[in-house]
Amino acid sequence: FDLSTSFPAIGLLGDNWQVKPNPFARQHFHNCLEIGYLQEGDGVYYSGDRECAFKTPCLVLTPPNTPHVHRINAESANSWKWIYVDPLAMVDYLSPRLLGKISEYMRGLSCETCVITKAEFPEIYTIAGFVLTIPVQATVATLGFSGTVFKIFFLYLL
């Protein structure tokens, strides 16, 4: 999934993102940061040859160009909201030092650090949930506000 360079964020929101168990799911990658907001369910996240369990409520962050797959436990389906974003494009006005920190953070994400639970990081989970509630038919003013919230989210991760 390639993110257009002219639009720094794409959201797959709503109630249609149900993921069912699929033993044939393959690893794939994106040219952007993938933020998965798990609303219901559990499973195992694979990145390369590493694995990490996830369960509701959590976020799963996948750095750009990182092969990965979400495998769902056979007993349940998962309900997700997804955002694909280029954080550097969202916060391009920051100093080069802060932009470097964001790049360093994304490079440092590993299978063990990419699952962010609500219990461990309630502020990050809450901010991500807020961003994901922005309506699909958002106004320009709302999108400007959501851009500001995204910036807060990325800075909070640092």
Contacts in CASP RR format, 6 or more apart in sequence:
PFRMAT RR
TARGET T0000
AUTHOR 0000-0000-0000
METHOD contacts of the structure
MODEL  1
FDLSTSFPAIGLLGDNWQVKPNPFARQHFHNCLEIGYLQEGDGVYYSGDR
ECAFKTPCLVLTPPNTPHVHRINAESANSWKWIYVDPLAMVDYLSPRLLG
KISEYMRGLSCETCVITKAEFPEIYTIAGFVLTIPVQATVATLGFSGTVF
KIFFLYLL
1 28 0 8 1.000
1 30 0 8 1.000
1 31 0 8 1.000
1 32 0 8 1.000
1 84 0 8 1.000
2 30 0 8 1.000
2 31 0 8 1.000
3 9 0 8 1.000
3 10 0 8 1.000
3 30 0 8 1.000
3 31 0 8 1.000
3 32 0 8 1.000
3 84 0 8 1.000
3 85 0 8 1.000
3 86 0 8 1.000
5 86 0 8 1.000
5 89 0 8 1.000
8 85 0 8 1.000
8 86 0 8 1.000
8 89 0 8 1.000
8 90 0 8 1.000
9 83 0 8 1.000
9 84 0 8 1.000
9 85 0 8 1.000
9 86 0 8 1.000
9 90 0 8 1.000
9 147 0 8 1.000
9 150 0 8 1.000
10 83 0 8 1.000
10 84 0 8 1.000
10 85 0 8 1.000
11 81 0 8 1.000
11 82 0 8 1.000
11 83 0 8 1.000
11 84 0 8 1.000
12 80 0 8 1.000
12 81 0 8 1.000
12 82 0 8 1.000
12 83 0 8 1.000
12 84 0 8 1.000
13 81 0 8 1.000
13 82 0 8 1.000
13 132 0 8 1.000
13 136 0 8 1.000
14 81 0 8 1.000
14 136 0 8 1.000
15 79 0 8 1.000
17 79 0 8 1.000
17 80 0 8 1.000
17 81 0 8 1.000
17 82 0 8 1.000
18 77 0 8 1.000
18 78 0 8 1.000
18 79 0 8 1.000
19 70 0 8 1.000
19 72 0 8 1.000
19 77 0 8 1.000
19 78 0 8 1.000
19 79 0 8 1.000
19 80 0 8 1.000
20 72 0 8 1.000
20 77 0 8 1.000
20 78 0 8 1.000
21 71 0 8 1.000
21 72 0 8 1.000
21 73 0 8 1.000
21 74 0 8 1.000
21 76 0 8 1.000
21 77 0 8 1.000
22 71 0 8 1.000
22 72 0 8 1.000
25 69 0 8 1.000
25 70 0 8 1.000
25 71 0 8 1.000
26 69 0 8 1.000
27 46 0 8 1.000
27 48 0 8 1.000
27 67 0 8 1.000
27 68 0 8 1.000
27 69 0 8 1.000
28 67 0 8 1.000
28 68 0 8 1.000
28 69 0 8 1.000
29 64 0 8 1.000
29 65 0 8 1.000
29 66 0 8 1.000
29 67 0 8 1.000
29 68 0 8 1.000
30 62 0 8 1.000
30 64 0 8 1.000
30 65 0 8 1.000
30 84 0 8 1.000
31 64 0 8 1.000
31 65 0 8 1.000
32 64 0 8 1.000
32 84 0 8 1.000
32 85 0 8 1.000
32 86 0 8 1.000
33 61 0 8 1.000
33 62 0 8 1.000
33 63 0 8 1.000
33 64 0 8 1.000
33 84 0 8 1.000
33 85 0 8 1.000
33 86 0 8 1.000
33 87 0 8 1.000
33 106 0 8 1.000
34 60 0 8 1.000
34 61 0 8 1.000
34 62 0 8 1.000
34 68 0 8 1.000
34 82 0 8 1.000
34 83 0 8 1.000
34 84 0 8 1.000
35 59 0 8 1.000
35 60 0 8 1.000
35 61 0 8 1.000
35 82 0 8 1.000
35 83 0 8 1.000
35 84 0 8 1.000
35 85 0 8 1.000
35 128 0 8 1.000
36 59 0 8 1.000
36 60 0 8 1.000
36 61 0 8 1.000
36 80 0 8 1.000
36 81 0 8 1.000
36 82 0 8 1.000
36 83 0 8 1.000
37 59 0 8 1.000
37 80 0 8 1.000
37 81 0 8 1.000
37 82 0 8 1.000
37 83 0 8 1.000
37 128 0 8 1.000
37 129 0 8 1.000
37 132 0 8 1.000
38 54 0 8 1.000
38 55 0 8 1.000
38 56 0 8 1.000
38 57 0 8 1.000
38 58 0 8 1.000
38 59 0 8 1.000
38 60 0 8 1.000
38 78 0 8 1.000
38 79 0 8 1.000
38 80 0 8 1.000
39 56 0 8 1.000
39 57 0 8 1.000
39 79 0 8 1.000
39 80 0 8 1.000
39 81 0 8 1.000
40 56 0 8 1.000
40 76 0 8 1.000
40 77 0 8 1.000
40 78 0 8 1.000
40 79 0 8 1.000
41 55 0 8 1.000
41 56 0 8 1.000
41 72 0 8 1.000
41 73 0 8 1.000
41 76 0 8 1.000
41 77 0 8 1.000
41 78 0 8 1.000
41 79 0 8 1.000
42 53 0 8 1.000
42 54 0 8 1.000
42 55 0 8 1.000
42 56 0 8 1.000
42 72 0 8 1.000
42 73 0 8 1.000
42 76 0 8 1.000
42 78 0 8 1.000
43 53 0 8 1.000
43 54 0 8 1.000
43 55 0 8 1.000
43 70 0 8 1.000
43 71 0 8 1.000
43 72 0 8 1.000
43 73 0 8 1.000
43 78 0 8 1.000
44 51 0 8 1.000
44 52 0 8 1.000
44 53 0 8 1.000
44 54 0 8 1.000
44 70 0 8 1.000
44 71 0 8 1.000
44 73 0 8 1.000
45 51 0 8 1.000
45 52 0 8 1.000
45 53 0 8 1.000
45 54 0 8 1.000
45 60 0 8 1.000
45 68 0 8 1.000
45 69 0 8 1.000
45 70 0 8 1.000
45 71 0 8 1.000
45 111 0 8 1.000
45 114 0 8 1.000
45 115 0 8 1.000
46 68 0 8 1.000
46 69 0 8 1.000
46 70 0 8 1.000
46 71 0 8 1.000
46 111 0 8 1.000
47 62 0 8 1.000
47 66 0 8 1.000
47 67 0 8 1.000
47 68 0 8 1.000
47 110 0 8 1.000
47 111 0 8 1.000
47 114 0 8 1.000
48 66 0 8 1.000
48 67 0 8 1.000
48 68 0 8 1.000
48 111 0 8 1.000
50 110 0 8 1.000
50 111 0 8 1.000
50 112 0 8 1.000
51 111 0 8 1.000
52 111 0 8 1.000
52 112 0 8 1.000
52 114 0 8 1.000
52 115 0 8 1.000
53 115 0 8 1.000
54 60 0 8 1.000
54 70 0 8 1.000
54 115 0 8 1.000
57 117 0 8 1.000
57 118 0 8 1.000
57 125 0 8 1.000
58 115 0 8 1.000
58 116 0 8 1.000
58 117 0 8 1.000
58 118 0 8 1.000
58 125 0 8 1.000
59 115 0 8 1.000
59 116 0 8 1.000
59 124 0 8 1.000
59 125 0 8 1.000
59 128 0 8 1.000
60 70 0 8 1.000
60 114 0 8 1.000
60 115 0 8 1.000
60 116 0 8 1.000
61 109 0 8 1.000
61 114 0 8 1.000
61 116 0 8 1.000
62 68 0 8 1.000
62 109 0 8 1.000
62 114 0 8 1.000
63 106 0 8 1.000
63 107 0 8 1.000
63 108 0 8 1.000
63 109 0 8 1.000
63 114 0 8 1.000
64 86 0 8 1.000
64 106 0 8 1.000
66 109 0 8 1.000
70 78 0 8 1.000
72 78 0 8 1.000
81 129 0 8 1.000
81 132 0 8 1.000
83 131 0 8 1.000
83 132 0 8 1.000
85 150 0 8 1.000
87 102 0 8 1.000
87 106 0 8 1.000
87 150 0 8 1.000
87 154 0 8 1.000
88 99 0 8 1.000
88 102 0 8 1.000
88 103 0 8 1.000
90 147 0 8 1.000
90 150 0 8 1.000
90 151 0 8 1.000
90 154 0 8 1.000
91 98 0 8 1.000
91 99 0 8 1.000
91 102 0 8 1.000
91 150 0 8 1.000
91 151 0 8 1.000
91 154 0 8 1.000
91 155 0 8 1.000
92 99 0 8 1.000
94 102 0 8 1.000
98 155 0 8 1.000
98 158 0 8 1.000
101 158 0 8 1.000
102 154 0 8 1.000
102 158 0 8 1.000
105 157 0 8 1.000
105 158 0 8 1.000
116 124 0 8 1.000
116 125 0 8 1.000
117 125 0 8 1.000
118 125 0 8 1.000
123 156 0 8 1.000
124 153 0 8 1.000
124 156 0 8 1.000
124 157 0 8 1.000
127 149 0 8 1.000
127 152 0 8 1.000
127 153 0 8 1.000
127 156 0 8 1.000
128 153 0 8 1.000
130 149 0 8 1.000
131 146 0 8 1.000
131 149 0 8 1.000
131 150 0 8 1.000
131 153 0 8 1.000
134 142 0 8 1.000
134 143 0 8 1.000
134 146 0 8 1.000
135 142 0 8 1.000
138 146 0 8 1.000
END
